Amino acid sequence: MIDHAHDLASVRDATERLLTAVGTLDNAAVTQPSRLPGWTRGHVLAHLARNADALVNVLEGRPMYVSGEARDADIERDAPRALDVQLADLRESAVRFQEAGDAPADWSRTVELRNGVKDTAARVPFRRWVEVELHHVDLGIGYELEDLPAEFTEREIDFLADRFAGHPDVPSTRVTDGTRAWSTGRRPDDGPEVTVTGSPADLLGWLAGRRDGAVLRVDGGPLPALPPL
């Protein structure tokens, strides 16, 4: 059972960590490259603010974005802003998201996200939590996958393993940290199973496209190539 109230609280905590960390930067640091190809730190911060507003749209029954082109244009427009403007936008958009999350609602309803993806409203706070945590790492300012809350890491591995489950281009794969295990890719009867073993942070990094998986142990075949998220 998804506890949206718990996840909303987790989003608040993650956002405060992000705001505190970003507040130590300066204007020059915001213009420097992030860990995401082609994006500065300003692009990441602009995306986080606009994503908060986009998820408010989702919770209130509007299209997440007007269009993919409009989404990209908004990020490009906002990326060059000074640090104080970025911080204010992050705070204000975060408050708007929390207010939308606190409003009385049917959390079992189905909502539509980007590219026609559908989910329950109750999972939207977790999706926002993912955005804040992973993009905090993407900023490259000292917050690493190993610093993520253990609960978040386990749930995001579970979410991504489920996302790739049944994908025809991903071989049957068992993902394990030595204690827990997840199945993903094609069904086991569609071919031999590959086992990928590593730390939770390294597994998450590979599944989320943040690490190349070179440190993972792979048995039964090569490390599967994962499609982009």
Buried (B, 14 or more C-beta within 10 A) or exposed (E): EBEBEEBBBBBBEBBEBBBEBBEEBEEEBBBEEBBBEEBBBBBBBBBBBBBBBBBBBBBEEEEBBEEEEEBEEBBEEBBBBEBEBBBEBBBEBBEBBBEBBEEEBEBEEEBBBEEEEEBBBBBBBBBBBBBBBBBBBBBBBEBEBEEBBEEBBBBBBBBBBEBBBEBEEBBBBBBBBEEEEBBBBBEEEEEEBBBBBBBBBBBBBBBBBBBEBEEBEBEBBEBBEBEEE
